[in-house]
Amino acid sequence: MNKKISFAGPSITEKEVEYVTDAVKNGWYENFDGYIEKLEKAFAQYVGVRYAVATFCCTHALHLAAAALGLQAGDEVIVTDFSWVATAYAVAYTGASCVFVDIEPETWTIDPACIRKAITRKTRAIMLVHTFGHPAEMREIMDISREYGLFVIEDAAPAVGAEYHGKRVGGFGDVSCCSFQGAKMTVSGEGGMFLTNDPEIYRRARLLSSMGRTDSRAVFWSDYLGFEYVMSNLTAALALAQLERAEELMEKKRRIFHWYEERLSGVKGIRLVREKPGCKSNCCYPSMLLEDSFYADRDDVLAGLRRKNIHARPGFPQMSRFPVFEQRFPNPVSRRVEEHGISLPSAANLEEEDIDFVCRNLLRLIRRG
Ligand SMILES: Cc1ncc(COP(=O)(O)O)c(C=O)c1O
């Protein structure tokens, strides 16, 4: 069998080994949270925001966002219909309702025109995703939020380093959240980051992330119903090493995307997700649509690739069809991507010959129909 062509996977160097080894040996006693502090500071600086809270995972950061903004039962939050379900569950944990709206066919990010149509008197916030590393249409989204007085949460889980008109994503909304989960561009196994410029939102998130502990009336006193969401110092050491290599890791991702682009653009029936003008994607997960007119079945194509040890992924199912939610809009673009979308392998250990192998097999499968 040929080499496994993994969907995702990290690049680990001596730097990561050195930081983690140091955390294991020395990250105790007076240094017990040294790497957490360094990581939070470095991440806030990297994105260009004032405050950061390192969390066990991005799902926790998203939940903190929804909770710190005071979302609750009776509120509506407009959420993209195309994402990993953590985006929506983070809202649902607070009791607020998710109103799912459609995505743009070019970038698979939330469609601002659909946001406008979904606003009601109950709407409190917009939860967007920088899908697979491509920035959402932030200018229009921020205009809408100002016009209607809505909070904006950026789910930037896969989008570390991506830019919208020269500014890093994660610096636009009231809160944004990133992930260090093992399939992301910068990894620490599990890991997340909560970001904000607002001192009060930061204060609430910090408190909620550590069991609402204030010590106000006694040691271990808690004044708020909080959560144990903090990141470990060991995890922070690995995440910091990865963050310091973010530009290099993004360059690799972008190179992989361009190898796909060279081989797949112009192929009848394939529509690659490309960068919109003014947007810089981190190309976390290069993705494409097998167009409706095309005869090949998407799941047959994925199965055929798997037989060659090539691990690609289908599009996410529409969250609005999950049993815990209600569907208000049909969101046909999300549905089309669910049924015909493919995310291509882009693990950090792939070279041009691997991408060539993927594309040759993909084209063979497609042409066979
Ligand atoms: C868009 C999106 N949001 C949230 C998450 C959750 O991140 P984590 O696994 O770090 O909790 C993911 C992770 O895959 C994601 O892709």
The ligand as a MOL file (V3000), in Angstrom:
LIG
                    3D

  0  0  0     0  0            999 V3000
M  V30 BEGIN CTAB
M  V30 COUNTS 16 16 0 0 0
M  V30 BEGIN ATOM
M  V30 1 C -15.6920 25.6860 12.5340 0
M  V30 2 C -15.3270 24.9950 13.7960 0
M  V30 3 N -15.7840 25.4630 14.9520 0
M  V30 4 C -15.4710 24.8930 16.1270 0
M  V30 5 C -14.6560 23.7930 16.1880 0
M  V30 6 C -14.3850 23.1680 17.5160 0
M  V30 7 O -13.0210 23.1980 17.8300 0
M  V30 8 P -12.4470 22.2310 18.9650 0
M  V30 9 O -12.3310 20.8850 18.3600 0
M  V30 10 O -11.0950 22.8340 19.3010 0
M  V30 11 O -13.3800 22.2790 20.1160 0
M  V30 12 C -14.1500 23.2560 15.0120 0
M  V30 13 C -13.2700 22.0760 15.0800 0
M  V30 14 O -13.1510 21.2370 14.3140 0
M  V30 15 C -14.4920 23.8640 13.7770 0
M  V30 16 O -14.0490 23.3870 12.6140 0
M  V30 END ATOM
M  V30 BEGIN BOND
M  V30 1 1 1 2
M  V30 2 1 2 3
M  V30 3 2 2 15
M  V30 4 2 3 4
M  V30 5 1 4 5
M  V30 6 1 5 6
M  V30 7 2 5 12
M  V30 8 1 6 7
M  V30 9 1 7 8
M  V30 10 2 8 9
M  V30 11 1 8 10
M  V30 12 1 8 11
M  V30 13 1 12 13
M  V30 14 1 12 15
M  V30 15 2 13 14
M  V30 16 1 15 16
M  V30 END BOND
M  V30 END CTAB
M  END
